[in-house]
Amino acid sequence: MRYTCSTTAPPSAEELHGLFLQADWARERTPGEIATLIANTRVFAVVRLDGALIGYGRALSDGVSRALLDDIIVDQDHRGKGAGKLIMTALMDQLAGIEEIFLNTGSHLEAFYCNYGFRKFPGLTMVSKRAERVQPPREHDPATGR
């Protein structure tokens, strides 16, 4: 098996949707949402085998101080065979000058990411999910009386 990795040719939304269906955290994304995700992503890595998409990862970054690795996924039939290493190497190469790089992952992948210099980060990680989001109470505005 010989994988190829690209950082210049993004996958189609349909291809990535097929891969995302394998992950609980991405299964609900629509092809339209994925198309927007792809269009707004500058740092990514795509791994293919004989032209078929088998791995993907991306980063969100300000280009200087912070980056967040996100949506890193390898097709379930290709896990443990080097595709994840290609994705991580390509992403880390693109982010070489960034001060801090963050990621969220399951504990079963901790050792894998430690190979790239990641360590547990002290503090509290919080998330606001769209389906659970609420508006905070607003302050009374004396100018409008509301």
C-alpha positions in Angstrom: 0.0 0.0 0.0 1.3 3.4 -0.9 -0.5 6.4 0.4 -0.2 9.9 -1.1 -0.6 13.0 0.9 -1.6 16.4 -0.5 -1.8 19.8 1.2 -2.9 21.6 -2.0 -5.9 19.6 -3.4 -8.8 19.4 -1.0 -11.3 16.6 -1.1 -14.8 17.1 -2.5 -17.6 17.5 0.1 -19.1 14.2 -1.0 -15.8 12.3 -0.4 -15.3 13.9 3.0 -18.9 13.3 4.0 -18.4 9.6 3.3 -15.4 9.6 5.6 -17.2 11.7 8.3 -20.0 9.1 8.4 -17.5 6.9 10.2 -17.1 9.3 13.2 -19.7 10.0 15.9 -18.4 13.6 16.2 -19.0 14.3 12.5 -21.8 12.0 11.4 -24.5 14.7 11.5 -22.7 17.1 9.2 -24.4 17.7 5.8 -22.6 17.8 2.5 -23.4 21.5 2.4 -21.8 22.2 5.7 -18.8 20.2 4.7 -18.5 22.2 1.5 -18.4 25.4 3.6 -15.9 23.8 5.9 -13.6 22.9 3.0 -13.9 26.3 1.4 -12.9 28.1 4.6 -10.0 25.9 5.5 -6.4 26.9 4.4 -4.4 24.4 6.3 -5.3 20.7 5.6 -3.9 17.3 4.7 -5.6 14.8 2.4 -4.4 11.2 2.3 -5.4 9.0 -0.7 -4.8 5.4 -1.8 -5.2 4.8 -5.5 -7.2 8.0 -5.7 -9.7 7.2 -2.9 -9.9 9.5 0.1 -8.8 7.5 3.2 -7.6 10.3 5.5 -8.1 14.0 6.3 -7.1 16.6 8.8 -7.3 20.3 9.1 -6.2 23.2 11.3 -7.7 26.5 12.1 -5.2 29.2 12.8 -4.4 32.9 13.0 -1.1 32.1 11.3 1.0 33.4 14.2 0.2 32.4 17.7 -2.5 29.8 17.8 -3.8 26.8 15.8 -6.4 24.1 16.5 -6.1 20.8 14.8 -9.5 19.5 13.9 -11.4 16.8 12.0 -8.5 14.4 11.9 -9.9 11.1 10.6 -8.6 8.0 8.9 -10.9 5.4 7.2 -11.5 2.6 9.7 -10.0 0.0 7.3 -6.7 2.0 7.2 -6.1 2.9 10.8 -2.7 1.9 12.2 -1.1 1.7 8.8 0.6 5.1 8.6 -2.0 7.4 7.1 -2.5 9.2 10.4 1.3 9.8 10.6 1.2 11.4 7.1 -1.7 13.7 8.1 0.0 14.8 11.3 3.4 15.3 9.6 1.8 17.4 6.9 -0.2 19.5 9.3 2.7 20.1 11.7 5.0 21.1 8.8 2.4 23.7 7.7 2.1 25.0 11.3 5.9 25.0 12.1 6.0 28.7 13.1 2.9 28.7 15.3 3.5 29.4 19.0 0.9 26.9 20.3 -1.1 24.2 18.7 -4.1 22.7 20.4 -6.2 19.6 19.7 -9.0 17.7 21.4 -8.9 13.9 21.2 -9.9 10.7 23.0 -7.6 9.2 25.6 -7.0 6.2 23.3 -5.1 8.5 20.9 -3.0 10.3 23.6 0.2 8.3 22.9 -0.1 8.9 19.2 -0.3 12.7 19.6 2.5 12.7 22.2 4.8 11.6 19.3 4.2 15.1 17.8 5.0 17.0 21.0 1.5 17.3 22.4 0.9 17.1 26.1 -2.1 17.3 28.4 -3.0 21.0 29.0 -3.9 22.1 32.5 -7.1 23.9 33.0 -10.6 23.5 31.9 -11.7 22.9 28.3 -15.3 24.2 27.7 -17.5 23.9 24.6 -20.7 25.5 23.5 -22.6 23.2 21.1 -25.1 24.7 18.7 -28.0 22.5 19.8 -27.4 23.3 23.5 -26.6 27.0 23.1 -28.6 29.6 25.1 -28.4 33.4 25.2 -27.1 34.8 28.4 -29.4 37.2 30.3 -28.9 40.8 29.0 -28.1 43.7 31.2 -30.8 46.4 31.5 -30.1 49.2 29.0 -31.1 52.5 30.6 -31.1 54.3 27.2 -33.8 52.0 25.8 -35.6 51.1 29.0 -35.1 47.4 28.2 
